[in-house]
Every structure is written in structure tokens, then in C-alpha cells.
């Protein structure tokens, strides 16, 4: 597995599955043009652009170009890097016919070609990886899920960390794992409780 600190933005869930098989990183799915209306996801992308930087990896067709352009325009601050896959013609195995432009998307391109595209963009593995030890159980044990005041507590934590207020528990876990360990989160929660 190659550890990358930046969050990687891809178009679809199959792109994410493909990347997650070889790259250890936060991978955010735009759901194609769904990103144009998904304010919560856009806030998350902006957050990552400022905190860790983002890498945009969309298909090489015109739809991928539109999504890439939209994200670049919507992210005003932070680091945005682009990884471009080459034009390879064909169709994805799971699809009955090729895309309108006949090009393979991220999910259809061989993983070696994708890794080569990362190298060409100057993106290499990171050395300082935090252990990903914050889980759903961690949130539950710290009162951040499953309790009567859990959502208020989560919002308080998110506010104190400068995170968007609209985040699912799964997104929060993903973000927290890029910021801290479970032990550091526990200390943070104790400090927030003492502020009452």
C-alpha cells in the first residue's frame, strides 16, 4: 500500500474501490455531476484542500474535465494538485457499452498506469503516516455517537477543529484519522468537556 497524505477526489465508487486497493488515503467520491449540488461534500473538499491538500483524479473525458474545473474553481484556498490519466480507448468490464467518448475512466485503467500518472504529477508516498485507529467504536466510547447528546457533542468537536458542521459519522472518522490518533481524540474530548 502506498500512503498519500492528500485527499484524492474521484468521480465514482468504482474509481474509489480501484484506488483503495493500492493507495492508503482519504478518497472522496463526487458522484459525477452530483458534486455540483452537494454542499456538504464540497465543504469537506475545501477543508482537505486547506489541511492536507487535495489531488483531483477524474476521467479524461469532457465530463471529467468539467468536474475537475468545477472543483478547482470552488476551492479558493489550499493546495490542489491534478493527476491526469491518459486517453485509453475501450470499455469498462462491468459496463455493456463504452462511454460516449469511448475512453476508459479511472476504474477501467490499469493500476500501473494510474500509479505512473501519480509519479508524473510528482506525487509520491508519504513517510509520516498516522495510525488509523479511530473507528465507529471510538466515537461511541467517547459519546460522539449512540448517545442522547452525541450530535451536539460531534458539532462541538467539529467546530473546535474547524471542520464543516454537516458531516456524516463515516466522513468524520475519515477526517479525524488524518488529523490525530484515538488517544489524541480522547484528550481533545476531555478538554472540550472541561470547557462547560
C-alpha positions as CSV (number, residue, x, y, z in Angstrom):
1,X,0.0,0.0,0.0
2,X,1.2,3.5,-0.9
3,X,0.4,6.1,1.8
4,X,-0.6,9.5,0.4
5,X,-1.4,12.4,2.8
6,X,-3.6,14.4,0.4
7,X,-7.2,13.6,0.0
8,X,-7.9,12.2,-3.5
9,X,-11.1,13.3,-5.4
10,X,-12.6,10.8,-7.8
11,X,-15.8,10.6,-9.7
12,X,-17.4,7.3,-8.8
13,X,-17.4,4.5,-6.2
14,X,-15.7,2.1,-8.6
15,X,-12.9,4.6,-9.0
16,X,-12.6,4.6,-5.2
17,X,-12.5,0.8,-5.0
18,X,-9.8,0.6,-7.6
19,X,-7.6,3.2,-5.9
20,X,-8.2,1.9,-2.3
21,X,-6.7,-1.4,-3.4
22,X,-3.2,0.1,-3.7
23,X,-3.4,3.6,-2.1
24,X,-3.9,4.4,1.6
25,X,-5.5,7.8,1.5
26,X,-8.8,9.6,2.1
27,X,-10.7,9.1,-1.1
28,X,-13.7,11.4,-1.7
29,X,-16.3,10.4,-4.4
30,X,-18.0,13.3,-6.3
31,X,-20.8,11.0,-7.6
32,X,-20.2,12.5,-11.0
33,X,-22.0,15.8,-11.5
34,X,-23.6,15.2,-8.1
35,X,-20.8,17.4,-6.7
36,X,-22.5,20.5,-8.3
37,X,-25.3,20.2,-5.7
38,X,-23.6,18.5,-2.7
39,X,-22.6,21.4,-0.4
40,X,-21.5,19.1,2.4
41,X,-19.1,17.3,0.2
42,X,-17.8,20.5,-1.3
43,X,-17.1,21.8,2.2
44,X,-15.2,18.6,3.0
45,X,-13.1,19.0,-0.2
46,X,-12.4,22.7,0.8
47,X,-11.4,21.5,4.3
48,X,-9.0,19.0,2.9
49,X,-7.5,21.4,0.4
50,X,-6.5,23.7,3.3
51,X,-5.4,21.0,5.8
52,X,-3.7,18.3,3.7
53,X,-4.1,19.4,0.1
54,X,-6.3,17.6,-2.5
55,X,-5.5,15.6,-5.6
56,X,-8.1,15.6,-8.4
57,X,-8.2,12.4,-10.4
58,X,-11.1,12.4,-12.8
59,X,-11.7,10.6,-16.1
60,X,-10.0,12.0,-19.2
61,X,-13.3,12.7,-20.9
62,X,-15.2,16.0,-21.1
63,X,-17.4,15.2,-18.1
64,X,-14.2,14.5,-16.0
65,X,-12.8,17.8,-17.3
66,X,-16.0,19.7,-16.2
67,X,-15.9,18.1,-12.7
68,X,-12.2,18.9,-12.3
69,X,-12.7,22.6,-13.4
70,X,-15.7,23.0,-11.1
71,X,-13.7,21.7,-8.1
72,X,-10.7,23.9,-8.9
73,X,-13.0,26.9,-9.2
74,X,-14.8,26.1,-6.0
75,X,-11.7,25.7,-3.9
76,X,-10.3,29.1,-3.2
77,X,-7.6,28.3,-0.6
78,X,-5.3,25.4,-0.1
79,X,-3.4,23.0,-2.3
80,X,-5.0,21.5,-5.4
81,X,-2.9,19.1,-7.5
82,X,-4.0,17.3,-10.6
83,X,-3.4,13.8,-11.8
84,X,-4.3,13.1,-15.4
85,X,-4.8,9.6,-16.8
86,X,-4.0,9.2,-20.5
87,X,-6.7,8.7,-23.2
88,X,-7.1,5.0,-23.5
89,X,-10.0,3.8,-25.6
90,X,-12.1,0.8,-24.7
91,X,-15.0,0.0,-22.2
92,X,-15.0,-1.0,-18.6
93,X,-15.7,-4.7,-17.9
94,X,-18.8,-4.0,-15.8
95,X,-20.4,-1.8,-18.5
96,X,-22.4,-3.1,-21.5
97,X,-21.0,-0.3,-23.8
98,X,-18.2,2.2,-23.9
99,X,-18.7,5.8,-22.7
100,X,-19.9,8.4,-25.1
101,X,-16.3,9.4,-26.0
102,X,-15.1,5.8,-26.0
103,X,-12.4,6.4,-23.3
104,X,-11.7,4.3,-20.3
105,X,-12.4,6.0,-16.9
106,X,-10.2,5.7,-13.8
107,X,-11.9,2.4,-12.9
108,X,-11.0,0.9,-16.3
109,X,-7.4,1.9,-16.5
110,X,-4.7,-0.5,-15.3
111,X,-3.4,0.4,-11.8
112,X,0.2,0.6,-13.1
113,X,-0.9,3.4,-15.4
114,X,-2.6,5.2,-12.6
115,X,0.4,5.0,-10.4
116,X,2.6,6.2,-13.3
117,X,0.2,9.2,-13.6
118,X,0.7,10.0,-9.9
119,X,4.5,9.9,-10.4
120,X,4.3,12.2,-13.4
121,X,2.4,14.7,-11.2
122,X,5.2,14.5,-8.7
123,X,3.1,12.7,-6.1
124,X,4.9,10.1,-4.1
125,X,4.3,8.1,-0.9
126,X,4.4,9.9,2.4
127,X,6.5,8.9,5.3
128,X,4.7,10.3,8.3
129,X,1.6,8.1,8.4
130,X,-0.7,8.3,11.5
131,X,-2.2,5.0,12.6
132,X,-5.8,4.9,11.5
133,X,-7.1,3.8,14.9
134,X,-10.3,6.0,15.2
135,X,-13.3,3.8,14.5
136,X,-17.1,3.8,15.0
137,X,-16.4,2.2,18.4
138,X,-14.1,5.0,19.3
139,X,-16.8,7.6,18.6
140,X,-19.3,5.5,20.6
141,X,-17.0,5.2,23.6
142,X,-16.3,8.9,23.6
143,X,-20.0,9.7,23.4
144,X,-19.8,11.0,19.9
145,X,-22.4,8.5,18.6
146,X,-25.2,6.5,20.0
147,X,-26.0,8.8,23.0
148,X,-28.6,11.4,23.6
149,X,-26.2,14.4,23.3
150,X,-24.0,12.7,20.6
151,X,-24.9,15.0,17.7
152,X,-24.3,18.2,19.9
153,X,-21.0,16.8,21.1
154,X,-20.0,16.0,17.5
155,X,-20.9,19.5,16.3
156,X,-18.9,21.0,19.2
157,X,-15.9,18.9,18.3
158,X,-16.2,19.7,14.6
159,X,-16.4,23.5,15.4
160,X,-13.3,23.3,17.6
161,X,-11.4,21.6,14.8
162,X,-12.6,24.0,12.1
163,X,-14.5,21.2,10.3
164,X,-17.7,21.7,8.4
165,X,-20.8,21.2,10.6
166,X,-22.6,18.9,8.2
167,X,-20.7,15.7,8.2
168,X,-21.7,12.1,8.5
169,X,-20.1,9.9,11.1
170,X,-18.2,8.0,8.4
171,X,-16.8,11.3,7.0
172,X,-15.9,12.4,10.5
173,X,-14.0,9.2,11.2
174,X,-12.1,9.5,7.9
175,X,-11.2,13.2,8.6
176,X,-10.2,12.5,12.3
177,X,-7.9,9.7,11.2
178,X,-5.9,12.2,9.1
179,X,-5.6,14.6,12.0
180,X,-5.0,12.6,15.1
181,X,-4.8,9.3,16.9
182,X,-7.6,7.8,19.0
183,X,-5.6,8.8,22.2
184,X,-5.3,12.4,21.0
185,X,-9.1,12.5,20.2
186,X,-9.8,11.2,23.7
187,X,-7.7,14.0,25.2
188,X,-9.4,16.5,22.9
189,X,-12.8,15.3,24.1
190,X,-11.8,15.6,27.8
191,X,-10.6,19.2,27.2
192,X,-13.9,20.1,25.5
193,X,-15.9,18.6,28.4
194,X,-13.8,20.8,30.9
195,X,-14.9,23.9,28.9
196,X,-18.5,23.5,30.0
